[in-house]
């Protein structure tokens, strides 16, 4: 059931992202020919008002298509309502609308939680492990997703963001040194010794950590308090996401191992779903922000890559040659699909169920 919830959330996030592109185009009167969730062959297809809506076989994202990209269409090439014939600022609105939609959705679900469900009270004690990397210290010590860490060297690590920071600081300060942690799994605690390895002067154990979310909430009818909660949570998640992506450029060796493919994202969503409604909302906001930031990167096939081409067009005063645009897009497609396949294989091989089968 938790996996189903996670998959549903991912599908809705992709839908919301593509709806941003779609609405930004249609509200400006720009011709749209297709709206697809997934890539590849269509499993379900329906045409409405000249737009083909489809759910496709490869659930790795989605896209909105325009007649400009189709060789066979009945629209004259000089039609002012073709995307390619619109001013640069209007095309930029269409391209960036998916990112803006995901950012807005993240903030909206956090505000919705505060307004209709309640503001979570202080977090439960300890830190929860969201994922571990096969072959790293955490996995070798027997730690697994869903485990909770309550103490370090016999001392409680507290709760909330402070607990996460306390554990991270201790690990980073202890390369090559054995530390004792108390692990809680299914109401059974156990003392485990772990020895962080050294990486660029800091200790690391190869685990993704998250504060324990409290299932208790308090209701507030004060709009300012609801707004303050949504703003603070959104800002924290956004800043943490930006820091994570910065690591790809400043510390690629360590950060690349933490890249999550669809399988790992679903696993993380399932773990957070076990913590109830607050966990589902956190997962929704976190992944929605991640989708927005990822799509903002200036890489081929991503929205940031399309904005880069648009910026170059504005600087040159004329469009980038079509053959260069095509090569840029095709290279991006191969890169993203190839990376997705690698991450799916890696993350699937690291699932507990698969590891148990391998070990037996």
N, C-alpha and C positions, 0 to 999 in steps of 0.2 A: 504493500500500500504506500509506504514512504517513497519507494522508487517511482510509483505512478504519480504521486504528488510532484516529485521533482521534475519528471518529464513534462507534466502539464504546465508547470511554471515556465520551463524553458520554451515550450511551444508558444505560450502567451507572450513571452518577452520578444521572441522573434516576430510574432504577429504584430505586436505594438510597434516595433522598429520599422517594419515594412509599411505599416499603416501611416507612419509619419511621412515617409517618402510619398506614398500614394496621395494622402490628403494635401500635402504641400503642392503637388502637381495639379491635382484636379481643382482645387480652390483657386488656382491661378489660370484655369482654363487650358492647361497643357494636356495634350493627348497622351493617354496611357493605354497600352495594349495588353498588359498582363500583370498579375499579382500572384506570386508563388511562394509557398512555404516549402523549403527543401530544394534540392537540385536533382537533375536527371529526369527519367521518365515520369510522366504524370500518373498518379494512382487514382486521383479524383480530379475531375475537370468540369468547370461550368462557365459558360459565357453569359455575361450580363452587360447590356448596354455597350457592347463592343469591347469589353475587357474580359480576358480569360483568367478566371480564378482557378488555381490548382494547388493540390497537395502532392508533392513529388517524393520519389523513392529514397533519396539521400538526405536525411534530416540534419544537414550541416549548416543551416542558415536559411536564407530566403532572398528574394529579389523582386523588384518592380521593373517591368520592361516597357520600353517605349517604341513607337513605330519607327523612330530614327534608326534603330539598330536592326530593323528587319528589311531584307531585300525586297520582299513582296508585300507591298501595301498600296492602297489606293489614294494615299494622301500626297498631294504635290510637294516637292522638296522645298518650295518657297513658302509653304503654309506657315503663318506666323505663330500657330499654336503647337508646332513641333518644338520639342525641348531644345534642339540645337539652334533654333532661330530666336530663342529668347535671350534677353540681356544676361550678362554674366551674373549679376546679383540675383536674378530670379532662379537661374540654374543652381547657384550656390545655396539658395534656400531649400530647394528640392533635395540636394545632395546631403546637406547637414541636418535635415529634418528628422532622420532616423536616430541620429545621436541625441538630438534635443528631446525626442520622444522618450528615449530610454532614461535620460536624466530626469525628466519630468515624472515618469512613472515611478522611479526609485523614490523621489521625494514624496510623491502622492501616496504610495503605500505606507510610508512611515508616518505621514500626517494622518492617513486613514486609521492606522493603528491607534494613534493617540486620541483621535476624535471618537472612534466607534468601538474600539476594543479596550483601550486603556493604555496608560503609560507603564511600561515594566518597572517594577520596583528594583532595588539594588540587585545585582546579579547574584546567583547562587555561588557558594564558595568553589574555588579551584578553576582549572583550565581544562577545556575539552580538546582532545586530539581529533582534528578533522580528517587528516590523511597522513600516511607515512610512506617514505620512499624505500622500495625494496633494496636490500643490501646496505642500507644506511644504519646508523647506530640505533635509532628508535626501533626499527623493524627487527634488528638482531637481538634487541633486549626484550622483545615480546610485546611491545606496545602496538596497539591497533586502533583504527578509527572508532570513535565512541568512548574510548577510555578517558577517565578524568584524572588529572593530577592535582592532588590536594596539598602535599607538603614537599619541601626540599630540605634534605638533611634534618628532618624532624620538625621543621618550622613551617607553619601554615603560610601559604602564599597569598592568602586573602581572597578577594573576589574582584570581578569586573576587569576593566582595562589594566588596573594596577597589578592584578594577579598575572596577566599575560606578560606585562613588562618585567615583573619580578622574575618569572621563569626564564624569559628570553635573556635577561641580563645575566642571570646565573650561568646559563649555558654558554653564552658568548665569553664570559670571563673565566671559563673552566676548560680550555682546550687541553686534552691529555690528562685531565684530573677526573677522578671518579666522584660522582655525586649521587646521593641517595634520594630517590623520589618515592612518594606513596601514590600508588595507582589504585583507582576505584573502578571496578568493572562488575556490572550486574550486582550491586550492593555488596561486593566482596573486595576487601582491600588487600594489597600486597606491596611489600617493600621491594623495589628494584634498583639495582646499581647500574648507572649508565656512565660512559666515558666519552664526552664529546670529542670529535676529531677536530683538528685545527684546519681552518681555511682562512687564509689571508689574515692571520693573527687572532681570529675569533673562533670560538667553539661553535659547532653545529651538530645536530643529531638527525636531520632529515625528517622533520615533522612539521605539519601545518597546525597552528594553534588558534584557538578561538575562546573567548571568555564564555563561561557558563551562563546561559540565559535564564533569568528567573521566569517561572511560569505565573508568578503573582503580579498583578497589575493594579494600579489605582486609577479611578476614573476622574477626569477633570473636565469641567464645563468651560474652563477659561481658555478662550481662543489663543491668547498670548502664550500660555503654557504649552498648548498643543503645537503651536507654531515653533516655539523654542526647541521642543523635543525633536520635531522633524528636521529643523535646520541643523541642530547639533549632530544628530545621527548621520544625516546626509553628508555633512562636511567631513566627519570622521571617516566614513566609508570611502568617500571620494579621495581624500588625502592619502588614505592607506593604499588605495588602488593605484594612484599616481606614483607613489613611492615604489610599489611593486613593479610597475612597468619601467620606471627609471632604472631599476636594477638590470633590465635586459641590456641596457647600453653601458652601465657603469660596472656591472659585476655579472657578465653574461654566464660565466662558468657555473656559478651557484644558482642563479635565477632560472636558467634554462631547465634545470632539473625539476623546478617547481611549476613549470607550465602545465596547465590542466586541459585535457581534451574532453570531449563530450562524456565519455564514460566516467572520468574522475569528477566532473561537475555534477553529474547525476548522483554519484556516490556521496559527495559533499551535501547535496540537497537532501538526500535521504537521511543523513546523519542529523542535519539541522531540523528536519521535519519531526524527528523523534522528540524534540524539545517543545513540540506543540506549535500553536499559532504564531508565537513570537519568533520561533526558529524559521518558520516558513516565510514570514515577512522579512526577516533578516536575509535569508537566501535570495528572495525576490529582489530586494534592493541592491544587494551586493553584486549579483550577476548582471542586473540591469545596468549598473554603473560600469561594470567590467566590459559589457558589450559596447557601451558608449565610448569608453576610452580606447578599447581595441580598435573600433571602427574609425577612430579619429587619427590613427597612425597613418603616416603618408606612404603606405605600401600599396602595391597594385591590387585591384579588385575591392579594396576597402574604401569607405567613404573618404577617408583622408587622402588616399591616392587619387581619387577623382577630383577632390578639391585642389590637389597639387597641380594636376593637369589644367584645371581652370585658372589657377593663379599664373601659370606659365603662359596661358593664352592671353591673359590680361596684360602681362608684361610685354609679350611679343606683338600684341595688337591683332593677332590672327590665330586661328585654331592650330593646335599641334597636328602635324601630318597624320593622316588616318592610319598609315602603316605602323607608325611609332606608337600610336594609341593602342592599336590591336596587339602589338608585341608586348606592350606594357600590361595589358589586361590578361593576355594568355599566360604570361610568365607568372602573374599573380595567382591565376587559377591553379596552375600546376603546383605552385608553392604551397598554397593553402590546403588544397586537397591532399597533397603529399604529406604535409605536416599533420593534418588531421588523421590520416591513416596511421602514421607512425605513433601518434599519441593514443589513438584508440587501441592499437596492438599493445603498446606499453602499459596503459592503464588497465586494460582487461587482464593482462598477465599478472598484475599486481593485486587483483581482487582476492579477498580472503578465500572465496570459494574455489577460485582457480589455483591458488597457492596450495590449498589442501589437496586438490586433485594431483598436482605436480609432486607434492611431497609423499603422496601415497603410491 
